[in-house]
Amino acid sequence: MDQEIRHRIESNVALVEHIVTRMSAGFPDHIERDDLVQAGMLALCETAGRYDPDRGVAFSTFAGRRIEGAILDVIRHEDWLPRSLRAKSRELNTVEQRLLEKRGETPDHRTVAEAADMTVKELSELRSKVRRGVVMALDRPMNAGDGASTLGDTIADADSTHPLAGLEDRELKAYIRSAIHLLPPRHRAVVVGYFLEERPMDELGALLGVTQSRISQIKDDALRRIREGIDAQYDEAPAEPSRRRRDRSRQEYAKAIAADSTAQSRLQPVTTPSL
């Protein structure tokens, strides 16, 4: 790098800091100062190589304009609000600050609206639009001090499970284990073989000495029993005793599922499934 160019850069670093400090006073809070300084320094380095002293313009003036332009480019890129809305927001802030200094207390909405020559509804709509344009860094501490929580810590994890939903899931899985365990041997063999061991129906048919069609019937019957047995655990009122053999069998099966585990054991986490 040419010595003259290096000298222009090194002697004007403070100019960048000064311009950033002056301009950032009215910028949105989410704009990072480091980003502005970086943009200003890049503009300084660029102008240092393009500066022509024969034009009769001081380098600080020449570079200052381009540094300001680079900073404004960052603001426009980072600011979600339209320029017209941002201008109205600055005017409103000026009005509120003037009223605060004059009255010695925070002015109410009606006072601010009258001073800004707008209705209370227009003032509320303007503030609402400005709030929607505010961008907050999720890693910014909410309170001062080491280890302070950040805004990101307050946002719920979409992939996390609600504690109550987790308990309900454990209970349901416990009922399913009991329901499969209490099936008739042939039904249980088909459910375990087909769904858990992923055996094809022809293999299960050969194992049990029946046709594939019969395996399909057993599977459907087993799923119906499991579904009815588990549904019975969530019925508010117990089913009335029935004289029909099929109904009695279904009710006994549901009672056996309920008695196979306790409320406490059903809510315990299970690391390895067991049937």
Secondary structure as a PSIPRED ss2 file (coil, helix, strand):
# PSIPRED VFORMAT (PSIPRED V4.0)

   1 M C   1.000  0.000  0.000
   2 D C   1.000  0.000  0.000
   3 Q H   0.000  1.000  0.000
   4 E H   0.000  1.000  0.000
   5 I H   0.000  1.000  0.000
   6 R H   0.000  1.000  0.000
   7 H H   0.000  1.000  0.000
   8 R H   0.000  1.000  0.000
   9 I H   0.000  1.000  0.000
  10 E H   0.000  1.000  0.000
  11 S C   1.000  0.000  0.000
  12 N C   1.000  0.000  0.000
  13 V H   0.000  1.000  0.000
  14 A H   0.000  1.000  0.000
  15 L H   0.000  1.000  0.000
  16 V H   0.000  1.000  0.000
  17 E H   0.000  1.000  0.000
  18 H H   0.000  1.000  0.000
  19 I H   0.000  1.000  0.000
  20 V H   0.000  1.000  0.000
  21 T H   0.000  1.000  0.000
  22 R H   0.000  1.000  0.000
  23 M H   0.000  1.000  0.000
  24 S H   0.000  1.000  0.000
  25 A C   1.000  0.000  0.000
  26 G C   1.000  0.000  0.000
  27 F C   1.000  0.000  0.000
  28 P C   1.000  0.000  0.000
  29 D C   1.000  0.000  0.000
  30 H C   1.000  0.000  0.000
  31 I C   1.000  0.000  0.000
  32 E C   1.000  0.000  0.000
  33 R H   0.000  1.000  0.000
  34 D H   0.000  1.000  0.000
  35 D H   0.000  1.000  0.000
  36 L H   0.000  1.000  0.000
  37 V H   0.000  1.000  0.000
  38 Q H   0.000  1.000  0.000
  39 A H   0.000  1.000  0.000
  40 G H   0.000  1.000  0.000
  41 M H   0.000  1.000  0.000
  42 L H   0.000  1.000  0.000
  43 A H   0.000  1.000  0.000
  44 L H   0.000  1.000  0.000
  45 C H   0.000  1.000  0.000
  46 E H   0.000  1.000  0.000
  47 T H   0.000  1.000  0.000
  48 A H   0.000  1.000  0.000
  49 G H   0.000  1.000  0.000
  50 R H   0.000  1.000  0.000
  51 Y C   1.000  0.000  0.000
  52 D C   1.000  0.000  0.000
  53 P H   0.000  1.000  0.000
  54 D H   0.000  1.000  0.000
  55 R H   0.000  1.000  0.000
  56 G C   1.000  0.000  0.000
  57 V C   1.000  0.000  0.000
  58 A C   1.000  0.000  0.000
  59 F H   0.000  1.000  0.000
  60 S H   0.000  1.000  0.000
  61 T H   0.000  1.000  0.000
  62 F H   0.000  1.000  0.000
  63 A H   0.000  1.000  0.000
  64 G H   0.000  1.000  0.000
  65 R H   0.000  1.000  0.000
  66 R H   0.000  1.000  0.000
  67 I H   0.000  1.000  0.000
  68 E H   0.000  1.000  0.000
  69 G H   0.000  1.000  0.000
  70 A H   0.000  1.000  0.000
  71 I H   0.000  1.000  0.000
  72 L H   0.000  1.000  0.000
  73 D H   0.000  1.000  0.000
  74 V H   0.000  1.000  0.000
  75 I H   0.000  1.000  0.000
  76 R H   0.000  1.000  0.000
  77 H H   0.000  1.000  0.000
  78 E H   0.000  1.000  0.000
  79 D C   1.000  0.000  0.000
  80 W C   1.000  0.000  0.000
  81 L C   1.000  0.000  0.000
  82 P C   1.000  0.000  0.000
  83 R H   0.000  1.000  0.000
  84 S H   0.000  1.000  0.000
  85 L H   0.000  1.000  0.000
  86 R H   0.000  1.000  0.000
  87 A H   0.000  1.000  0.000
  88 K H   0.000  1.000  0.000
  89 S H   0.000  1.000  0.000
  90 R H   0.000  1.000  0.000
  91 E H   0.000  1.000  0.000
  92 L H   0.000  1.000  0.000
  93 N H   0.000  1.000  0.000
  94 T H   0.000  1.000  0.000
  95 V H   0.000  1.000  0.000
  96 E H   0.000  1.000  0.000
  97 Q H   0.000  1.000  0.000
  98 R H   0.000  1.000  0.000
  99 L H   0.000  1.000  0.000
 100 L H   0.000  1.000  0.000
 101 E H   0.000  1.000  0.000
 102 K H   0.000  1.000  0.000
 103 R H   0.000  1.000  0.000
 104 G C   1.000  0.000  0.000
 105 E C   1.000  0.000  0.000
 106 T C   1.000  0.000  0.000
 107 P C   1.000  0.000  0.000
 108 D C   1.000  0.000  0.000
 109 H H   0.000  1.000  0.000
 110 R H   0.000  1.000  0.000
 111 T H   0.000  1.000  0.000
 112 V H   0.000  1.000  0.000
 113 A H   0.000  1.000  0.000
 114 E H   0.000  1.000  0.000
 115 A H   0.000  1.000  0.000
 116 A C   1.000  0.000  0.000
 117 D C   1.000  0.000  0.000
 118 M C   1.000  0.000  0.000
 119 T C   1.000  0.000  0.000
 120 V H   0.000  1.000  0.000
 121 K H   0.000  1.000  0.000
 122 E H   0.000  1.000  0.000
 123 L H   0.000  1.000  0.000
 124 S H   0.000  1.000  0.000
 125 E H   0.000  1.000  0.000
 126 L H   0.000  1.000  0.000
 127 R H   0.000  1.000  0.000
 128 S H   0.000  1.000  0.000
 129 K H   0.000  1.000  0.000
 130 V H   0.000  1.000  0.000
 131 R H   0.000  1.000  0.000
 132 R H   0.000  1.000  0.000
 133 G C   1.000  0.000  0.000
 134 V C   1.000  0.000  0.000
 135 V C   1.000  0.000  0.000
 136 M C   1.000  0.000  0.000
 137 A C   1.000  0.000  0.000
 138 L C   1.000  0.000  0.000
 139 D C   1.000  0.000  0.000
 140 R C   1.000  0.000  0.000
 141 P E   0.000  0.000  1.000
 142 M C   1.000  0.000  0.000
 143 N C   1.000  0.000  0.000
 144 A C   1.000  0.000  0.000
 145 G C   1.000  0.000  0.000
 146 D C   1.000  0.000  0.000
 147 G C   1.000  0.000  0.000
 148 A C   1.000  0.000  0.000
 149 S C   1.000  0.000  0.000
 150 T E   0.000  0.000  1.000
 151 L H   0.000  1.000  0.000
 152 G H   0.000  1.000  0.000
 153 D H   0.000  1.000  0.000
 154 T H   0.000  1.000  0.000
 155 I C   1.000  0.000  0.000
 156 A C   1.000  0.000  0.000
 157 D C   1.000  0.000  0.000
 158 A C   1.000  0.000  0.000
 159 D C   1.000  0.000  0.000
 160 S C   1.000  0.000  0.000
 161 T C   1.000  0.000  0.000
 162 H C   1.000  0.000  0.000
 163 P H   0.000  1.000  0.000
 164 L H   0.000  1.000  0.000
 165 A H   0.000  1.000  0.000
 166 G H   0.000  1.000  0.000
 167 L H   0.000  1.000  0.000
 168 E H   0.000  1.000  0.000
 169 D H   0.000  1.000  0.000
 170 R H   0.000  1.000  0.000
 171 E H   0.000  1.000  0.000
 172 L H   0.000  1.000  0.000
 173 K H   0.000  1.000  0.000
 174 A H   0.000  1.000  0.000
 175 Y H   0.000  1.000  0.000
 176 I H   0.000  1.000  0.000
 177 R H   0.000  1.000  0.000
 178 S H   0.000  1.000  0.000
 179 A H   0.000  1.000  0.000
 180 I H   0.000  1.000  0.000
 181 H H   0.000  1.000  0.000
 182 L C   1.000  0.000  0.000
 183 L C   1.000  0.000  0.000
 184 P C   1.000  0.000  0.000
 185 P H   0.000  1.000  0.000
 186 R H   0.000  1.000  0.000
 187 H H   0.000  1.000  0.000
 188 R H   0.000  1.000  0.000
 189 A H   0.000  1.000  0.000
 190 V H   0.000  1.000  0.000
 191 V H   0.000  1.000  0.000
 192 V H   0.000  1.000  0.000
 193 G H   0.000  1.000  0.000
 194 Y H   0.000  1.000  0.000
 195 F H   0.000  1.000  0.000
 196 L H   0.000  1.000  0.000
 197 E C   1.000  0.000  0.000
 198 E C   1.000  0.000  0.000
 199 R C   1.000  0.000  0.000
 200 P C   1.000  0.000  0.000
 201 M H   0.000  1.000  0.000
 202 D H   0.000  1.000  0.000
 203 E H   0.000  1.000  0.000
 204 L H   0.000  1.000  0.000
 205 G H   0.000  1.000  0.000
 206 A H   0.000  1.000  0.000
 207 L H   0.000  1.000  0.000
 208 L H   0.000  1.000  0.000
 209 G C   1.000  0.000  0.000
 210 V C   1.000  0.000  0.000
 211 T C   1.000  0.000  0.000
 212 Q H   0.000  1.000  0.000
 213 S H   0.000  1.000  0.000
 214 R H   0.000  1.000  0.000
 215 I H   0.000  1.000  0.000
 216 S H   0.000  1.000  0.000
 217 Q H   0.000  1.000  0.000
 218 I H   0.000  1.000  0.000
 219 K H   0.000  1.000  0.000
 220 D H   0.000  1.000  0.000
 221 D H   0.000  1.000  0.000
 222 A H   0.000  1.000  0.000
 223 L H   0.000  1.000  0.000
 224 R H   0.000  1.000  0.000
 225 R H   0.000  1.000  0.000
 226 I H   0.000  1.000  0.000
 227 R H   0.000  1.000  0.000
 228 E H   0.000  1.000  0.000
 229 G H   0.000  1.000  0.000
 230 I H   0.000  1.000  0.000
 231 D H   0.000  1.000  0.000
 232 A H   0.000  1.000  0.000
 233 Q H   0.000  1.000  0.000
 234 Y C   1.000  0.000  0.000
 235 D C   1.000  0.000  0.000
 236 E C   1.000  0.000  0.000
 237 A C   1.000  0.000  0.000
 238 P C   1.000  0.000  0.000
 239 A C   1.000  0.000  0.000
 240 E C   1.000  0.000  0.000
 241 P C   1.000  0.000  0.000
 242 S C   1.000  0.000  0.000
 243 R C   1.000  0.000  0.000
 244 R C   1.000  0.000  0.000
 245 R H   0.000  1.000  0.000
 246 R H   0.000  1.000  0.000
 247 D H   0.000  1.000  0.000
 248 R H   0.000  1.000  0.000
 249 S H   0.000  1.000  0.000
 250 R H   0.000  1.000  0.000
 251 Q H   0.000  1.000  0.000
 252 E H   0.000  1.000  0.000
 253 Y H   0.000  1.000  0.000
 254 A H   0.000  1.000  0.000
 255 K H   0.000  1.000  0.000
 256 A H   0.000  1.000  0.000
 257 I H   0.000  1.000  0.000
 258 A H   0.000  1.000  0.000
 259 A H   0.000  1.000  0.000
 260 D C   1.000  0.000  0.000
 261 S C   1.000  0.000  0.000
 262 T C   1.000  0.000  0.000
 263 A H   0.000  1.000  0.000
 264 Q H   0.000  1.000  0.000
 265 S H   0.000  1.000  0.000
 266 R H   0.000  1.000  0.000
 267 L C   1.000  0.000  0.000
 268 Q C   1.000  0.000  0.000
 269 P C   1.000  0.000  0.000
 270 V C   1.000  0.000  0.000
 271 T C   1.000  0.000  0.000
 272 T C   1.000  0.000  0.000
 273 P C   1.000  0.000  0.000
 274 S C   1.000  0.000  0.000
 275 L C   1.000  0.000  0.000
